[in-house]
């Protein structure tokens, strides 16, 4: 019964709707026409008319096009008696793919909003905007204020009924054309580089001959040499900038006020050593034209000895090594050297400056391997009472799991390193130590050293008969370790050490293979409450230990014999340990010797002395 009533009610409503939409007699409806015909002939309409002109470059050909457009639009507007000239807005030498750089366009939009413009003439959509989103948003914004845009090339006016739809299609075509041109340009540039055809922009120290080739400008070259020579001898960029400013040395643009950022640009430019490296940057988005550093996304192209060098390639490379370690500021030892211990218990170990970032992990690997390995191979089996000792089923367990107050620990976290007091106590009264690394055995060694050692670490001090441990930065060491061991740059890495001694020789060894890693993680807890809707989540931070994945299904590493367990077999150096044996400099792995640095510093001083003879404030600058 109820369902029958519902069906009848639904049928009645549908009938009412059909009756309603049959309409009424058209003669009963009064039509009030639109006050403005959207298809009005703009040539015969009273309007304030402006024009927009843009060319993307400032070469002679584009300048001619720019002037022709300006003259043509000015004449057309003034020749039409129905039009009132509202001005020419222009952007010369500006790309059309990004609106924010186009001051003329932005000014025109503001004037249109203010009622100063009713119609804008443009040569083509490509001249107006090559970005579809920008083009349509600008047109729509202008339409909201009753302002139309007329595109000559397509005979399209946005005041027309079909203007927006056609504009969407044509603007898309224009954007694709811009994308295509960008691709063709990038393709052309890469082919130029492949064929050794490089751009030669204005550069301090060089002029261009009639063929566009770089030739040395002797006066400017003096400035370049002083910058490089002082920098690799330990001068800071601020000190060099102050010196050049005092002597009123001119930049390529004629400026005499020098800044550290300007000096960085000079030091980074490989053209000063006669080379050319192309494609150091590229533009991933043709719309923004924003250049980014090419970190391997695209090929680079290098041409050595492309032109005469002002500084040697060795000097340039030395400057880059220092630049690679921005935070390295010690002046007494301007350029660390790569060296390796050739003999003794530390054979194959390489001294490392804890803050130096100029050497790569591969450099340390090559240095460690340069002396070879003369250690005899351990015996495979151990015989006890005439029988082989069978350790099947046993596992080598990490000593990290069994700690005591006397254990020796080195902790590295957040670019800093820290030894526990037990390490210092084992070395008794030694305040300065040297850090060495062996990338073959994945070990770090600590040995005593003098205070004036370039790599000296002041790891602690004695106060009130107690050792006070220092926490030290270790940017260089961290960079090597995290790359060498494939660690993630987060968390706290702790290594358990071993103290070795032989008479007066003392040594600490830290194995890198199985660190204890602790990380801080966040856990969200929802308290159990009667009113669940008002319950609040609580974020709790917890410190957890992270163990190697290899420990997932085992307690340690299986041992088949004593010889397979490094904890059970120790190989002692047969001769005198010679812990303090100096490391030998690996000449082929170092760009400059100390003698060369001294010679370059002397040459820089002679150049500056020449400036003294030509500059009135020489005494003031010399101070």
C-alpha positions in Angstrom: 0.0 0.0 0.0 2.7 2.4 1.0 4.9 1.5 -2.1 1.9 2.3 -4.4 1.5 5.8 -2.9 5.2 6.5 -3.4 5.0 5.5 -7.1 2.0 7.8 -7.6 3.8 10.7 -5.9 6.9 10.2 -8.0 4.8 10.1 -11.2 3.0 13.4 -10.3 6.4 15.2 -9.7 7.7 14.1 -13.1 4.5 15.3 -14.8 4.9 18.7 -13.1 8.5 19.0 -14.3 7.6 18.1 -17.9 4.8 20.7 -17.8 7.1 23.4 -16.4 9.8 22.9 -19.1 7.3 23.1 -22.0 7.6 26.8 -21.6 5.3 29.7 -22.2 4.3 31.7 -25.3 7.5 33.5 -26.5 5.4 36.6 -27.2 5.0 36.9 -23.4 8.8 37.3 -22.9 10.5 40.6 -23.4 14.1 40.3 -24.5 16.5 43.1 -23.4 19.4 43.1 -25.9 23.1 43.1 -24.6 24.5 46.5 -24.3 27.7 45.3 -26.0 28.1 43.1 -29.1 30.9 40.6 -28.3 31.7 40.4 -32.0 31.9 44.2 -32.4 34.2 45.5 -35.1 37.1 47.0 -33.0 38.3 49.1 -35.9 35.1 51.3 -35.7 34.8 51.4 -31.9 35.9 54.2 -29.6 38.7 52.7 -27.6 41.9 53.4 -25.7 44.5 51.3 -27.6 48.0 50.3 -26.6 50.5 47.9 -28.0 52.9 45.3 -26.6 56.3 44.6 -28.2 58.9 42.1 -27.2 62.1 40.6 -28.7 64.1 38.0 -26.9 67.7 39.2 -27.7 69.4 42.5 -28.2 71.3 41.7 -31.4 71.1 44.0 -34.5 68.5 41.8 -36.2 66.2 41.7 -33.2 66.7 45.5 -32.7 65.4 46.1 -36.2 62.4 44.0 -35.6 61.7 45.8 -32.3 61.8 49.2 -34.0 59.6 48.1 -36.9 57.0 46.8 -34.5 57.0 50.0 -32.4 56.7 52.2 -35.5 54.0 50.1 -37.1 51.8 49.9 -34.0 52.2 53.6 -33.2 51.2 54.6 -36.8 48.2 52.2 -36.8 46.8 53.5 -33.6 47.3 57.2 -34.4 45.8 56.7 -38.0 42.5 55.3 -36.6 40.3 58.2 -35.7 38.3 56.0 -33.3 41.3 55.0 -31.3 43.1 56.9 -28.6 46.8 56.2 -28.3 47.5 54.7 -24.9 51.2 53.9 -25.3 53.7 51.3 -26.4 54.8 48.8 -23.7 57.9 46.8 -24.4 60.4 44.3 -23.2 63.7 44.2 -25.2 66.1 41.3 -24.8 63.7 39.4 -22.5 62.6 35.8 -22.8 58.8 35.3 -23.1 58.7 32.1 -21.0 58.7 33.8 -17.6 56.4 36.7 -16.7 58.3 37.9 -13.6 61.2 39.2 -15.7 59.0 41.3 -18.0 58.7 44.8 -16.5 56.9 46.2 -19.6 54.2 43.5 -19.5 53.6 44.0 -15.8 53.3 47.7 -16.2 50.8 47.3 -19.0 48.6 45.0 -16.9 48.6 47.5 -14.0 47.6 50.4 -16.4 44.8 48.2 -17.9 43.4 47.5 -14.4 43.5 51.3 -13.8 41.2 51.9 -16.9 44.0 53.5 -19.0 43.7 50.7 -21.7 40.8 49.0 -23.4 42.6 47.1 -26.2 46.1 45.8 -26.6 47.7 45.1 -30.0 50.3 42.3 -30.2 52.2 40.8 -33.2 51.7 37.2 -32.2 50.9 34.9 -29.3 54.6 33.9 -29.1 55.5 37.6 -28.6 52.9 37.8 -25.8 53.8 34.6 -23.9 55.1 31.2 -24.7 53.8 29.7 -21.5 50.2 28.6 -21.9 49.3 29.1 -18.3 50.7 32.6 -18.2 49.1 33.5 -21.5 45.6 32.4 -20.6 45.8 33.8 -17.0 46.9 37.2 -18.3 44.1 37.3 -21.0 41.5 36.2 -18.4 42.7 38.8 -16.0 42.5 41.5 -18.6 39.0 40.4 -19.7 37.8 40.7 -16.1 38.6 44.4 -16.5 37.0 44.6 -19.9 40.3 44.8 -21.7 40.9 42.7 -24.9 44.0 41.5 -26.7 44.3 41.5 -30.5 46.9 39.1 -32.1 47.7 40.2 -35.6 49.3 37.0 -36.8 46.2 34.9 -36.1 43.6 37.7 -36.6 42.3 36.8 -33.2 40.7 39.1 -30.6 39.9 37.9 -27.1 36.8 40.2 -27.1 35.2 37.8 -29.6 32.9 34.9 -28.5 35.4 32.2 -29.7 38.5 34.1 -28.7 39.3 32.2 -25.5 38.9 28.8 -27.1 41.0 29.6 -30.1 43.6 31.3 -27.9 44.0 28.1 -25.8 44.7 26.1 -28.9 47.1 28.6 -30.4 48.9 29.3 -27.1 49.5 25.5 -26.7 51.1 25.5 -30.1 53.2 28.5 -29.2 54.5 26.8 -26.1 55.3 23.6 -28.0 57.2 25.8 -30.5 59.2 27.3 -27.6 59.9 23.8 -26.3 61.0 22.7 -29.8 63.3 25.8 -30.2 64.8 25.1 -26.8 65.6 21.5 -27.7 67.1 22.6 -31.0 69.2 25.2 -29.3 70.5 22.7 -26.7 71.2 20.2 -29.4 73.1 22.8 -31.3 75.1 23.9 -28.3 76.1 20.3 -27.5 77.3 19.7 -31.1 79.4 22.9 -30.9 81.0 21.6 -27.7 81.6 18.2 -29.2 83.4 19.9 -32.1 85.5 22.0 -29.8 83.7 25.3 -30.5 83.4 27.0 -27.1 82.0 30.3 -26.0 84.6 32.8 -24.9 83.0 35.4 -22.5 84.8 38.4 -21.1 87.3 37.1 -18.5 89.8 38.9 -16.2 93.3 38.4 -17.4 92.4 38.0 -21.1 91.4 40.1 -24.1 90.0 38.9 -27.4 91.8 39.1 -30.8 90.1 39.8 -34.1 89.1 36.1 -34.3 87.5 36.0 -30.8 90.4 34.0 -29.3 91.6 34.6 -25.7 94.9 36.4 -25.4 96.6 37.3 -22.2 96.3 40.8 -20.9 99.6 41.1 -18.9 98.4 43.8 -16.5 95.2 41.9 -15.6 97.1 38.7 -15.4 99.2 40.0 -12.5 96.0 40.4 -10.5 94.9 36.8 -11.4 98.3 35.4 -10.3 98.3 37.3 -7.0 94.8 36.0 -6.2 95.8 32.3 -6.9 99.2 32.5 -5.3 98.1 34.1 -2.1 95.1 31.8 -1.8 97.0 28.6 -2.0 99.5 30.0 0.5 96.8 30.3 3.1 95.4 33.8 2.6 91.7 34.1 3.1 89.4 35.5 0.4 88.6 38.5 2.6 92.3 39.3 3.1 92.9 39.1 -0.7 89.9 41.3 -1.5 91.1 43.9 1.0 94.5 43.9 -0.6 93.2 44.3 -4.1 90.8 47.0 -3.1 93.6 48.9 -1.3 95.8 48.8 -4.4 92.8 49.8 -6.6 93.2 46.9 -8.9 90.4 46.8 -11.5 88.1 43.9 -12.2 87.1 43.1 -15.8 84.3 45.5 -15.5 86.5 48.2 -14.1 85.4 47.9 -10.4 88.0 48.5 -7.7 85.9 47.2 -4.8 86.7 43.5 -4.4 84.5 41.0 -2.6 85.1 37.3 -1.6 82.3 36.2 -3.8 84.0 37.8 -6.8 87.3 36.1 -6.0 85.5 32.7 -5.8 84.3 33.2 -9.4 87.9 33.8 -10.5 89.3 30.9 -8.6 86.6 28.5 -10.0 87.2 29.4 -13.6 89.3 26.8 -15.3 90.1 29.1 -18.2 92.8 30.7 -16.1 94.9 27.6 -16.4 94.3 27.4 -20.2 91.5 24.8 -20.1 87.8 25.0 -21.1 85.1 23.0 -19.4 81.7 23.4 -21.1 78.2 22.5 -19.9 78.9 23.1 -16.2 75.3 24.3 -16.0 72.2 23.6 -17.9 68.5 24.7 -18.1 66.2 21.8 -17.3 63.0 23.9 -17.7 62.7 26.0 -20.8 59.8 28.0 -19.2 61.8 29.3 -16.3 65.2 29.6 -18.0 66.8 28.9 -14.6 70.3 27.4 -14.9 71.3 24.7 -12.5 74.6 23.0 -11.8 75.2 20.0 -14.1 76.0 17.3 -11.5 76.1 14.5 -14.2 72.7 14.8 -15.7 74.2 15.8 -19.0 77.7 15.3 -20.5 80.4 17.9 -20.0 83.1 18.8 -22.5 86.7 19.6 -21.6 89.4 21.0 -23.9 92.8 21.1 -22.3 95.3 23.8 -23.4 92.6 25.6 -25.3 94.5 28.9 -24.9 97.5 30.3 -23.1 97.4 29.8 -19.3 97.9 32.5 -16.7 98.5 30.0 -13.9 99.6 26.4 -14.1 97.1 23.6 -14.0 98.8 22.5 -10.7 98.2 25.8 -9.1 94.6 25.8 -10.3 94.0 22.3 -9.0 95.6 23.3 -5.6 93.1 26.2 -5.4 90.2 23.8 -6.1 91.3 21.4 -3.4 91.2 24.3 -0.9 87.9 25.5 -2.3 86.6 22.0 -1.8 87.2 22.4 1.9 85.7 25.8 2.6 85.8 25.3 6.4 89.6 24.6 6.4 91.0 27.9 7.6 94.4 27.0 9.2 97.1 29.2 7.7 100.2 27.5 9.0 99.6 24.6 6.8 97.9 25.9 3.7 97.8 22.8 1.7 97.7 19.3 3.2 99.7 16.6 1.4 99.0 13.0 0.8 101.5 10.7 2.4 101.7 7.0 3.5 103.6 5.1 6.1 106.0 2.8 4.2 107.1 0.4 6.9 106.6 -0.5 10.5 103.5 -1.7 12.3 101.5 1.1 10.5 102.6 0.1 7.0 99.9 1.2 4.5 98.3 3.7 6.9 97.7 7.3 5.6 97.7 10.3 8.0 94.5 12.3 7.6 93.6 15.8 8.7 90.2 15.5 10.4 88.8 18.7 8.7 90.4 18.4 5.2 87.9 17.6 2.5 90.2 18.1 -0.5 91.1 14.4 -0.9 88.5 11.9 -2.1 88.0 8.4 -0.6 89.5 7.1 -3.9 92.7 9.2 -3.2 93.1 7.6 0.3 92.4 4.2 -1.3 95.2 4.7 -3.8 97.6 5.9 -1.1 96.9 2.9 1.1 97.4 0.5 -1.8 100.6 2.2 -3.0 102.9 0.3 -0.6 101.4 -3.1 -1.2 100.8 -5.7 1.5 103.7 -7.9 2.7 101.8 -9.6 5.5 102.1 -13.3 5.3 98.8 -15.1 4.8 97.6 -16.8 8.0 97.5 -20.6 8.2 94.2 -22.1 7.3 94.0 -24.6 10.2 95.2 -24.7 13.7 96.5 -28.1 15.1 96.2 -28.8 18.7 97.6 -32.1 20.2 97.9 -33.4 16.7 94.2 -32.9 15.9 92.5 -30.1 14.0 90.5 -27.9 16.3 86.9 -28.1 15.0 84.9 -24.9 15.6 81.9 -25.8 13.5 78.7 -24.4 15.0 80.6 -21.6 16.8 80.2 -17.9 15.8 82.4 -14.9 16.1 80.4 -12.5 18.2 81.0 -8.7 18.0 82.8 -7.4 21.0 80.4 -4.4 21.0 77.9 -6.6 22.7 80.1 -7.0 25.8 81.2 -3.7 27.1 82.9 -2.6 30.3 84.0 0.8 31.8 87.6 0.2 30.6 86.5 -0.2 26.9 88.0 2.2 24.4 85.5 4.0 22.2 85.6 6.5 19.3 82.2 8.2 18.4 81.5 10.1 15.2 78.2 12.0 14.8 77.1 15.1 13.1 80.5 16.0 11.8 82.2 15.7 15.2 84.4 13.1 16.8 84.8 12.1 20.4 87.1 9.8 22.3 86.2 8.5 25.7 88.4 9.1 28.7 89.6 5.5 28.7 91.5 6.2 25.4 93.3 9.1 26.9 94.2 7.2 30.0 95.9 4.5 28.0 98.2 7.1 26.4 98.9 8.6 29.9 100.3 12.1 29.5 99.8 12.4 25.7 97.7 15.4 24.8 98.2 15.4 21.0 97.7 12.5 18.7 97.7 11.9 14.9 94.9 10.0 13.1 95.7 7.6 10.3 93.4 5.6 8.1 93.8 2.3 6.2 91.0 1.8 3.6 92.3 -1.7 2.8 91.8 -3.1 6.4 89.0 -0.5 7.2 90.8 0.6 10.3 91.6 3.9 12.0 94.8 4.2 14.0 95.8 6.7 16.7 99.4 7.4 17.6 101.1 10.1 19.7 102.5 13.2 17.9 104.0 16.6 18.6 101.9 19.7 19.0 103.2 21.2 15.8 102.3 18.2 13.6 100.0 19.5 10.8 97.5 16.7 11.6 97.7 17.0 15.4 94.5 16.5 17.3 94.2 18.0 20.8 92.0 15.2 22.1 92.0 16.2 25.7 93.6 18.0 28.6 94.5 17.3 32.2 92.6 19.4 34.8 92.9 18.7 38.5 94.6 15.4 37.7 91.7 14.3 35.6 91.4 14.0 31.8 88.9 16.3 30.2 87.9 15.0 26.8 87.5 17.4 23.8 84.8 17.1 21.2 86.2 18.0 17.8 84.9 18.6 14.3 85.9 16.0 11.7 84.3 17.1 8.4 87.1 15.6 6.3 87.2 12.3 8.2 83.4 12.0 8.1 83.3 12.6 4.3 85.8 9.8 3.7 84.2 7.3 6.2 80.6 7.7 5.1 81.5 7.3 1.5 84.0 4.4 2.1 81.6 2.4 4.3 78.4 3.4 2.6 76.9 4.8 5.8 74.0 7.2 6.0 74.8 10.7 7.3 72.6 10.4 10.3 72.8 8.8 13.7 75.7 8.2 16.0 78.5 5.7 15.1 80.5 4.2 17.9 83.6 2.1 17.3 85.3 -0.1 19.9 89.1 0.2 20.0 92.0 -2.0 20.9 95.1 -0.7 22.7 98.4 -2.2 21.5 101.8 -1.5 23.0 105.4 -2.7 22.5 107.8 -1.2 24.9 107.4 2.6 24.5 105.3 2.3 21.3 101.6 2.9 21.9 98.8 2.5 19.5 95.0 2.5 19.3 93.2 0.6 16.6 89.5 1.1 15.7 87.9 -1.3 13.3 85.2 0.3 11.1 83.3 -2.8 9.9 80.8 -3.2 12.7 80.0 0.1 14.4 77.2 0.4 17.0 74.7 2.8 15.4 72.2 4.7 17.5 69.4 6.8 16.0 66.6 9.0 17.4 63.2 7.9 16.1 59.8 9.3 16.7 56.8 7.2 17.8 53.2 8.4 17.8 51.2 7.1 20.8 47.4 7.6 21.2 46.5 7.3 24.9 43.5 5.1 25.7 40.7 7.5 26.8 37.0 7.2 27.4 36.3 10.1 24.9 38.1 8.9 21.8 37.1 12.0 19.8 39.1 14.3 22.2 42.1 12.0 22.5 45.4 13.7 21.5 48.3 12.0 19.8 51.6 12.1 21.8 54.9 12.1 19.9 57.7 10.4 21.8 61.3 10.4 20.8 63.3 7.2 21.5 66.9 6.4 21.0 67.4 3.0 19.4 70.3 0.9 18.3 70.7 -0.2 14.6 72.4 -3.5 13.9 73.8 -4.9 10.7 71.4 -6.7 8.4 73.7 -9.7 8.5 72.8 -10.2 12.2 69.1 -10.8 11.4 69.2 -14.6 11.5 72.3 -15.2 13.5 74.1 -14.2 16.7 77.5 -13.5 14.9 79.7 -14.7 12.1 80.2 -18.5 11.6 83.7 -19.7 12.3 85.1 -22.9 10.7 88.5 -22.8 12.3 90.6 -20.6 14.5 92.3 -19.2 11.5 88.9 -17.8 10.3 88.4 -15.8 13.5 90.5 -12.6 13.6 89.8 -12.2 17.3 91.5 -15.6 18.0 94.5 -15.0 15.7 96.8 -12.0 15.9 99.7 -11.2 13.6 102.3 -9.2 15.4 104.9 -7.1 13.5 108.2 -9.1 13.7 110.6 -6.2 13.9 110.6 -3.0 15.9 107.0 -1.5 15.7 108.3 1.9 14.7 104.9 3.5 15.6 106.2 7.1 15.1 107.7 6.4 11.7 107.1 9.5 9.5 104.8 9.1 6.5 106.4 9.6 3.2 104.9 12.2 0.9 103.5 10.7 -2.3 104.7 13.2 -4.8 102.6 12.1 -7.7 99.4 12.5 -5.6 100.2 16.1 -4.5 99.8 19.0 -6.8 102.4 21.3 -5.2 105.4 20.9 -3.0 106.3 23.2 -0.1 109.2 24.6 -2.2 106.8 25.4 -5.1 104.4 27.1 -2.7 107.3 29.3 -1.4 108.4 30.2 -4.9 104.9 31.2 -5.9 104.5 33.3 -2.8 107.8 35.1 -3.7 106.5 35.8 -7.2 103.3 37.2 -5.7 105.3 39.5 -3.4 107.4 40.7 -6.4 104.2 41.6 -8.3 102.8 43.5 -5.4 106.1 45.3 -5.0 105.7 46.4 -8.6 102.3 47.8 -7.6 103.9 49.7 -4.8 106.0 51.6 -7.3 102.9 52.8 -9.2 100.5 53.5 -6.4 100.5 56.5 -4.1 99.1 54.7 -1.1 101.7 51.9 -1.2 102.8 52.3 2.4 99.3 52.1 3.6 98.6 48.9 1.7 101.9 47.4 2.7 100.8 47.7 6.3 
